[in-house]
Amino acid sequence: MNSKQLFFIITSLAVVTLKTFPTAFIKLGGRDTWIAMILASPIILLYVWLLLKIHKKTGNYNLLDIYSKTLGKWVGAFFACLFLLTILLTIFESAGAEAIVIHSGFQLLTPVWVFIAVTALSAVYIVKKGIASVTITTIIVIFFISISGIILGFLTHKYKEIKHIYPILEHGMTAGFFLSTIKILGALSCVIIFIPYLDSVRDKTKLIKHSTIALLFIIQMLIFSMLGVITTFGPERAEDLLFPKLTQTQIVSAFGFLEAGELFVMLQVVAGWYIRYVVCMFALMELIRLSGMKIRFKEYYVCALTIIFSYLFSKNLFDMFHILDYLLYVQLINFFVIPLIIYILYYFKETRASGSLNPE
């Protein structure tokens, strides 16, 4: 693959949680959640830039090797396992969230395990075909999701009222506001799952440029999405809705009888969670390959675990929201805090050991 294709990989990882579950953040940030989104955005942008800069300076694009060289064989392996397990949890989240949204919003009579099984089994086929199959599928899905998002933005524009965001920061930056920012950062930190793909990129000279473009695209999309939910319903109403984006599209109508807004959000949510599942699963397979472990039928093992644990994640809608809260903090720690510390330590360790780094 080339670095331009990482645009679609990165986009698939960071968007869908914040667009599907804005309630989890609005409950804490209120009408100022969009400002919390703005505050978290440069942090994640700087974070990804720093990681890619360290990769470039050291010439090492193997995350597992960086963990091992920084912390030693056994300690590095322990934290690498935490990273892999967090990807696995993200895989379970993706399949479970997709299933519960379809079940709650469209197909109440079909049990969630049916949707989980379809997602898990079909993803195995794509992942086993290799990185070309994953990349092509991701490009197609993200393209149609982006188009539907643009169309939906135009259709819902007339229902938004800017008065719902005033007064801005009425109570200042409260504890809830900062906690909302931290949770948004946890959701955005999932972009680091694209790191295992770097080993497959042929020309790495423009990695930082193309990754930055992808993140800027994600950031503006999520800021406008959060603003759209708040300006449509107001913060009090928005925080009581299970899936605000789905409810938002139900008010769309044309000529007094055409009502098909749900189709757009269904494409965004269902396809968004599905492609995230595929991208995360392939990243997990890549890390297993880079570790040197030989595990036969590993895709099928992940498929079986997904059917079991994603069902437990999604069988109760309200329990799922509680689990999601904890998962955001787990992702923040294992996808943001720990990698940031390890990469910084690795950079200084390599600088001291070699005296000079790769000029590229």
Sequence and secondary structure as in RCSB ss.txt:
>XXXX:A:sequence
MNSKQLFFIITSLAVVTLKTFPTAFIKLGGRDTWIAMILASPIILLYVWLLLKIHKKTGNYNLLDIYSKTLGKWV
GAFFACLFLLTILLTIFESAGAEAIVIHSGFQLLTPVWVFIAVTALSAVYIVKKGIASVTITTIIVIFFISISGI
ILGFLTHKYKEIKHIYPILEHGMTAGFFLSTIKILGALSCVIIFIPYLDSVRDKTKLIKHSTIALLFIIQMLIFS
MLGVITTFGPERAEDLLFPKLTQTQIVSAFGFLEAGELFVMLQVVAGWYIRYVVCMFALMELIRLSGMKIRFKEY
YVCALTIIFSYLFSKNLFDMFHILDYLLYVQLINFFVIPLIIYILYYFKETRASGSLNPE
>XXXX:A:secstr
  GGGHHHHHHHHHSHHHHH THHHHHHHGGGHHHHHHHHHHHHHHHHHHHHHHHHHHT   HHHHHHHHH HHH
HHHHHHHHHHHHHHHHHHHHHHHHHHHHHHT TTS HHHHHHHHHHHHHHHHHT HHHHHHHHHHHHHHHHHHHH
HHHHHHGGG  GGGG STTTT S HHHHHHHHHHHHHHGGGGGGGGGGGG S  TTHHHHHHHHHHHHHHHHHHH
HHHHHHHH HHHHTT SSHHHHHHTT  BTTTB  HHHHHHIIIIIHHHHHHHHHHHHHHHHHHHHT   TTHHH
HHHHHHHHHHHHHHSSHHHHHHHHHHHHHHHHIIIIIHHHHHHHHHHHHHHHHHSS    
